[in-house]
Amino acid sequence: MSIPEPTTAEITQYLQTFCQQRGVKLLYGCESGSRAWDMASPDSDWDIRFLYVHPLPAYLSLDQAPESLNQLDGLLDYGGWELRKALLLLRSSNAVVFEWLKSPIVYQQPEPVIERLMTVAQSFFSPRKVAHHYLGLTRKYLPRLETPDPINQPPRLKDFFYALRALLSAQWVMTMETAPPLPLPELLQQINEPDFEGALLELLKAKRLADEQAFCQVPEIVLGWLNGRFRELEVHVDGLPVRQGDSALLDILFLEAVSHSFS
């Protein structure tokens, strides 16, 4: 089924109106999920993510202002984090924050404070923690590729690519010690397996044409490679460094954002 695609301008306008109605300032908006990963199906939803800040008085009240805002409008899934929440997650090297900051699809250009945040974010990137995050996702999805469901249907294309993307993201982190790119085609460049590179590209083409619930037969050679690579990465992940950036940098950015939020 073909889904009418909203324009970037329409999403941007909705985001701005959404934040204005709730009395917060929009700092940045982007796409997350399969569309940012360049592997969306025709009926994939839009995972629209954003960062915002409250007016200064909200931070001086005994009652904590909302640290997240969400709205589901059909296939448009809006989810935002208040800046302090995002900074606390970044300080603990949360992989999702890095993904938002690196998204190739931007709906609201970053405010100057977010631009500066993007320049210092790498200093808070802890390779061991982020690699564990992606290996955990791989561990979640791999069994879905191996165990038939109760009516013996093959695995979903979606689950296969979630497992593959997570594994390749972990591999990127363990090799480069930086946040991985979001688009799957960039991650696929890490694979040097002539025996099944063509099969992967065909599966990706099928994913982009099929609906979200489409099934696939994962070639045994690919499934064997996935499991073997996963075990290999698990053995070495705890040898990665653990890093912690200077929290004072985030304090400065937060105070700047709040002080100038509605000036």
N, C-alpha and C positions, 0 to 999 in steps of 0.2 A: 504494500500500500504506500502510495506517495504522500508525504506529509508536506503541506505548504511551509516553506522555510521563512521565518521572520528575518527581516533585514537587521544588520548590525545597528543601524540607526534606530529601528523600532525597539530593540532590546535596550540600547543606551537610554532612550527616552523613558522607557518603563522604569529602568533602574533609578534614574534621576527623580522621577515622580514618586516612586516607592519610598525613597529615602527622604524626600522633602515632606511627604505626608507623615512620616514618623519622626520628624524633627532631628534627623541626623545628617551629617555631611558625608557624601560618597567620596572615597579617596581613590578607589581603583576597582575595576570590574573586568572579569575575564571568563573564559570557558574552561571547564574542567571535564574530565570524563572522555568518552569515546570520540567526541568531535575534536577535542584538542589532541587526541592520540592519533588522529587521521585514520580511524578504523570504524567510523560510524556506519550503522545500518540505515536504510531509508526511514525506519520508524524509531530511530534512537531519539531520546529526549535531549534537551539542551540543559547542561549542568552549568548554570550561570552563577558564578561566585564573586563575592565582592568584599571589600574592606570599608569600614566606616568609622566615624568618630562622633561622640555626643558633644553637645555644647558644654562648656566648662562647668556650669552649675550642676550638671548631672553627676560630675565626679566629686562634688562637695556635699552630696546628700548622703544621709544614712542608708537610704534605699538604693541598692545597686541597680543601675540602668541595664537594660537587656544587653547581653554580650553576644547574642546571635539574633538574626532576623531571617525568617523563611517564608516563602510563598510558592505554592504549586499552582500553576495555571496551565492545565492540560499537559502538554509535553515540555513546558517551560518550567524548570525547577530552579528557583532562585534561593540562594543560601549565602548569608553574609556573616562575617565575624567583626565584632568591635575590635578596634586596633589593639587595645591592651591585651585582649585574649590572643590575638594573632602574634603579638610580640612575645608573650609568655610561651606560646607553642614554639615559636622560632628559637627562643633561648634554649629549649630542650631538644632542638633539632628535629622538629616534627616534619616528616616528609611531605605532608599535604601542603604546608605553607610554601615550601620550596617549589612544589608543582604549580601553585597559583602564581607565584612570582615569575615563573618561567613559561607561563602559558603562551603559545603562539597566536592565540585568538584573544584580542583585547577589546572589550566593549566600552570601557571608560579609561582613558589615558591616566596614568598614575600622577597624583599630585606630587609636588616636589619632595615632600617628606617620604613618600613611597619610593620615589626614584633613589633617594639616599639610602633607604632601607635595602633596596636591591643591590646597591654597591657594597654594603657591609654584610649581607646575608651569608656569604660563603664562610665568613669567620665563625659562624655558629653551626656550620655543617659538620656533624660528627659521622664519619663514614661507617663506623661499626653499627650505630643505632639505625641509620637509614637503611643499610644493607639488611639488617635483621627485619626491618619493616617489610621490605620487598620479598624477602625469603618467606616471611610469614604468609604473605598473600599467595605466593607460589604454593606453599604447603596446603593452603585452603582449597585451591582450585585443581591441583594435580589429581587428587582422588576422583574428582568428577569425570576425569578423562579415562579412568581405568575401570571404574565400577559401573556396570550397567544399572539403569534405573529399574524399578519394579516391572515395567512393561518392555524391558530390553531395547529401549531406544538408545541410539548413539548419543554421544555428548553434544552439547550445544556449541556452535561456532564461538559464541560469546565467551563461554568458559575456557575454551582452548586459548583464545587470544588474551584473556585476562591472565591466564597462567604464563603464557609466553612473554607478555609484556612485563609482568612482575619479575620473572627470571632474568630477562635481559636488562632490566633496570638495576637489579642487584649486581649483575655482572659488571655493568657500567660503573657503579659505585666502587666495586672492589678493584677495578682496573684504574679508574681515573681519580677516585676520591673526591668527586664533585657530584652535584645533583644531576641526575640523568635528564636528557631531553625528553619531552613528552611525545612527539610524533613517533609512532612505531617504525616507520620506514628508516628513521635515523638509527634506532636501536638495532634493527635487523642487519645493519652494516657490520655489526660485531660478529656475525655468523659466517664462518668460512667452511661450509659443508656442501660441496658441489652435489652430493647425492640427493639432497632434499631441499636446497634453496629454491628451486623451481616450484616444488610442492607448496612451500610456505607462501610464495607469491600468489599461487592459484587460490589458496585458502583465504588469503587477505582479499583478493578480488571477489571471492564468493561472499565474504563477510560484508563487504560494502554494498552488495546487491541484494542480499537476503534479509529477512526480517529478524528481529531480536531473538526469536525463539527457534531459529533454524538449527538443524542438526548437521553434524559432519562426521566423517570417518577419519580419525587421526591416523596417518600412516604409522605403522609399528616402528619404523626407523626414526621418525620424529619423536614419538612418545619415549622411545629408549634414550634418545639424546637428551630430552627434557629431564628425565629422571636422573640420568647419569650426571648431567651438568649441575642439577640441583644438589645432589649428594656431594659433589666436589666443592661447590661454593659453601655449603654448610660446614665442611671441614675447616675451611680457611677464614670464615667470617670473623671469628674472635681475634684474629691477628691484626685486624684493622685498627687504626688509631681512634681514640675517643678525644674529641675536641670540645672546648667550651669557650665561646666568645666573651667579650667584655660587656657585662650587663649595663654598664654606664652608658654605652652607646645607644642602647635601646631606651634607657630612661630619657636621654636627651631628645631622641626622636619623638617619644610619646609626649613629652612636655611641649615640644614645638607644635605638634599636631593639635593638641588640645588648646593651646594658647591662641592659635590662629585658625581654629576650626570654622568660626563664623565671622571672621574679621573681613 
